[in-house]
């Protein structure tokens, strides 16, 4: 999951903010829905902290 998020949040891919946000949202919703039956609360909390850092890095530079 983190590898794919790194690809989606890459600042050098030339996507606009809206396109990047839409693709990231689609990926995360699909991933969470697929694994919804598993106990992922701690994993999602850690991933959420990491993802927020990545998103801040994107919008800070632009």
Buried (B, 14 or more C-beta within 10 A) or exposed (E): BEEEBEEBBEEEEEBEEEEBBEBBEEBBEEBEEEEEEEEEEEEBEEBEEEBEEBBEEBEEEE
